[in-house]
């Protein structure tokens, strides 16, 4: 889907959206999650995903890859176009069961990360937080970073899933959390 209200596949299956800033490892996470090397295109240049991409998984649900946000090398005009695209999808997609919000474990959450989490909370969207790139931390950092990020985000540590696309850490936990999401009834008023 390239624009708000534009073409999208039929919404007959539950959907789980993946959100995060550019360069957070969203495509790599999706590929590891579904055990495919190139389902979602991984680019060396952050900010390449400019549309909402839909991936049907085992005829059971649809994975929705949202454009990354916050990448400085993308023009302000292009970033301004993505915001209504992302917000309209999140506000109006009836089969949406929840969102996996990705946070880079190596860095403090950005202003954009906090804005997205606030926006998802304002919608009441069930949200899973995945901490990406855990393999890039030292053992000592990996042991303490989830608790630090939980405090920074104002969440309980058990609400975060540490994840590595390289080692597979967190893959099964995230897959189980997503299955739980898609098994839930619709969360929007009037969708039940």
Steps between C-alpha positions, in 0.01 A plus 500: 500500500663823387253760625226533764185333372695349208499142379551229755449125490166361617479520878369150561776392743611650834791742461803574718692816411873557553608852585835659578744763397706457186804279551350320801519162322133457413551307175764274657269429795210414268720268294631321813150478644358321194824308439550639152811679378339755272128537568547861607768684303800595711671814374840645579332842483251572781171658399448285187162362608267773383174311477312271732585143400267209575624140536250214527638238742379138473152622406459573872582870535661795324827660606496872426835678453456873563751755365775585748489842658759753608769454235675832445616439141145468373351834399262670742236486226532123471488456878193725511329268247576188705343627821142519368550167322608327821247677723208438263586131476529463879180697563283330237620146427218285631691168507794650695547297818808677629840654435854381556696816584873459441757686711875479432649356819829684446356849530261696721147517359459799268238772515337327201492168692322667793256673262416168333447325833279789617303486174449123532389545863255774396346256251492220757696277261647190665876548468799269534840668538792315339855608585703445185871450439563331836793311343686830463513548879764353729382225736500744790298757300257233376433395859409850620373683191141365496441624857653840414283537190190389691562783749562752221182393319291483818419132442544180700804302386279199421327714232824508299634219282877511440560396138790426267454437130855360494478245784124441507475611864137586578362355175282236669383740772401760241326239284298383803406857588384562143290182501337623822424833331338347193289270715354800686173658389519838331590774747328792327162625620230335296727238338417210727 
